[in-house]
Amino acid sequence: GVDLSRVEGTGPKGRILADDVKAHVKRLLSAGPAAPVGGASMPSVPDVDFAAFGPIERRPLSRIQKIAGPRLHASWVNVPHVTQFDESDITEMEAARRRLKDEAEGRGIKLTPLAFVMRACVQALQAFPHFCSSLDPKSGELVLKKYLHLGFAADTPGGLVVPVLRDADRKDVYELARELASLSEKARAGKLTAEQMQGGCFTISSLGGIGGTAFTPIIIAPVVAILGVSRAVQRPVYQNDVLVPRLMLPLSLSYDHRVIDGADAVRFTSFLGQALADVQGLLRAIP
Ligand code: COA
């Protein structure tokens, strides 16, 4: 029953051995059946024999990739994504961060832009609570969370993980920066506990430390939105008919269109932009 044209032969001159057939069947069985979507099954990608075109090397996926891949795929096929792009003027925010950086470092805190973005996200999520919700597939209701735990994508040698910073609404920018650093360090060392990767209400994926102008992040369902942050660049902006250099931060918000409308998404990114421009608001102590 095996389609031999899809089996990679490892025998002399590429001949297919009995073991190749067994390995092929095992791979098919462990991949499971293609999930039906809307009554139709997913079309499959052709199984190509790359060795027929030149030398290749096979490498197993990391443990994290094996876990994260199916979750990302499930989000990709189940959630109708839209990505809203925007940018925020962070000239004053960055000036304040630079001013406060050394003093914070003296207290063992690395004050990165992401901590400020998190603080602004908390304010935006408090103003737009349905960005902090999930759809209950059984009842069809929207579950609004009264807690505010923020997930953030962290790049690690084993792959992408999403640590969760708990009760972000009760923490000022310094505390957010401190926890961000400690959770990222744990993520890189592969030492996050299961609890430290659960319960996120909203996700932030910052590639700003690396580069890029914009991207379309995949929502990590069951959350309904993810904010992508790219590299801030200084560029000329008109202010009262005069061109002035401003530091602009690109934002890419992917949202679940079943829960969030386009108008709300742009209201959310506009709010974020204003929050990021209000340095006093970002630095205000949490009561
Ligand atoms: N624009 C310009 N510079 C930025 C920036 C931005 N948006 N964001 C960070 N930087 C700068 C920081 O200021 C820092 O510079 P400094 O040391 O001179 O102050 C430098 O880039 C490095 O910052 P980083 O160490 O990355 O800290 P962070 O708090 O910004 O980010 C992580 C922490 C864990 C999110 C980050 O290290 C990471 O893993 N990012 C990748 C996430 C990812 O893979 N996402 C993909 C999901 S699809």
Boltz pocket constraint, residues with backbone or C-beta under 6 A from the ligand:
constraints:
  - pocket:
      binder: B
      contacts: [[A, 111], [A, 112], [A, 113], [A, 114], [A, 115], [A, 152], [A, 153], [A, 154], [A, 155], [A, 156], [A, 160], [A, 180], [A, 184], [A, 205], [A, 206], [A, 207], [A, 208], [A, 209], [A, 210], [A, 217], [A, 218], [A, 229], [A, 230], [A, 231], [A, 232], [A, 233], [A, 249]]
      max_distance: 6.0
